Amino acid sequence: MNVNYMTAEDAVNQVIEMYIESMEKSSGDMVTEAFHENAKVVGYLNGDFLQLSTSDFAGFVSAQEPGTVEFEILSCEVNGDTATAKVRDKYLGISFLDSLSLVKEGDRWSIYNKLFHVEA
């Protein structure tokens, strides 16, 4: 077996890890790499309904101080050129439960939608 062979699930997990790393490094460029250009980040934060584009989210992330993000990939399911994943992460002192939808275009996976829930 080729040691360089990566399953679709491995590739999706790699994109999720890039997303987490973007928050750790406060890197808007990494957000842009992990998320599809038409992606949306949607959820409630402090009672406010947020709908962010990829560039909005990249700007938000890059404005934060770098720091450790604790995370766990709770589930990941790949169906052809689409995938869904559930990720729990602690970012900026807040615990989030993210529902991610990913899409594969050509050889590249990216996050197309992020629905987040703030856990109490």
C-alpha positions in Angstrom: 0.0 0.0 0.0 1.2 3.5 -0.9 2.0 5.4 2.3 1.1 8.6 0.6 -2.5 7.4 -0.1 -5.0 9.6 1.7 -8.6 8.6 2.1 -11.4 11.2 1.6 -12.0 11.2 5.3 -8.3 11.9 5.9 -8.5 14.8 3.5 -11.6 16.2 5.2 -10.0 15.9 8.6 -7.0 17.8 7.2 -9.2 20.7 6.2 -10.8 20.7 9.6 -7.4 20.8 11.3 -6.4 23.7 9.0 -9.6 25.5 10.2 -8.6 24.9 13.8 -5.0 26.0 13.1 -6.3 29.2 11.5 -7.9 30.1 14.8 -4.8 29.2 16.8 -2.6 31.3 14.6 -5.2 34.1 14.0 -4.6 33.5 10.3 -7.2 34.9 7.9 -5.2 33.4 5.0 -5.6 29.9 6.5 -9.4 30.5 6.9 -9.6 31.5 3.2 -7.7 28.2 2.4 -9.9 26.0 4.5 -13.3 27.6 3.6 -14.9 27.8 0.2 -15.1 31.3 -1.3 -18.9 31.2 -1.0 -19.1 29.7 2.5 -21.2 31.0 5.3 -20.6 30.9 9.0 -23.9 31.1 10.8 -25.1 30.9 14.4 -26.0 32.8 17.6 -23.3 34.5 19.6 -24.3 36.4 22.8 -27.9 36.4 21.6 -27.1 37.9 18.2 -27.7 36.0 15.0 -24.5 36.1 12.9 -24.2 35.4 9.2 -20.6 35.7 8.1 -19.0 35.3 4.7 -15.6 33.6 4.3 -13.9 37.0 4.1 -15.9 38.3 7.2 -14.9 35.2 9.2 -11.2 35.5 8.0 -11.2 39.1 9.2 -12.7 38.1 12.6 -10.2 35.4 13.1 -7.2 37.5 12.1 -8.2 40.2 14.5 -7.9 37.8 17.5 -4.8 37.1 19.6 -3.2 33.7 18.7 -3.8 31.0 21.2 -4.5 27.3 21.8 -7.8 25.9 20.5 -9.0 22.7 22.1 -11.0 20.6 19.7 -12.4 17.2 19.0 -13.8 15.8 15.8 -16.9 14.1 17.0 -18.0 12.7 13.7 -17.1 12.7 10.0 -19.1 11.2 7.1 -18.1 11.4 3.5 -20.6 10.8 0.7 -18.9 11.1 -2.7 -17.9 14.7 -3.1 -19.7 16.0 0.0 -19.0 15.5 3.7 -20.4 16.5 7.0 -18.6 16.7 10.3 -19.4 17.7 13.9 -16.6 19.4 15.8 -16.5 20.6 19.4 -14.0 23.4 20.0 -13.1 25.9 22.7 -12.1 29.2 21.1 -11.8 32.6 22.9 -12.9 30.9 26.1 -16.2 29.8 24.5 -17.3 26.2 23.8 -18.7 25.7 20.3 -20.4 22.8 18.6 -19.8 23.2 14.9 -21.7 21.4 12.2 -19.6 21.6 9.1 -20.6 20.8 5.5 -17.7 20.3 3.1 -17.5 20.0 -0.7 -14.9 18.6 -3.0 -14.1 20.6 -6.2 -11.5 18.8 -8.3 -9.0 17.5 -5.8 -9.7 20.2 -3.2 -11.9 19.8 -0.2 -13.2 23.0 1.6 -15.8 23.9 4.2 -18.9 25.2 2.5 -21.0 25.9 5.6 -20.4 26.2 9.3 -23.4 26.2 11.7 -22.2 26.9 15.2 -23.9 26.5 18.5 -22.5 28.0 21.7 -22.6 25.4 24.5 -23.6 26.5 28.0 
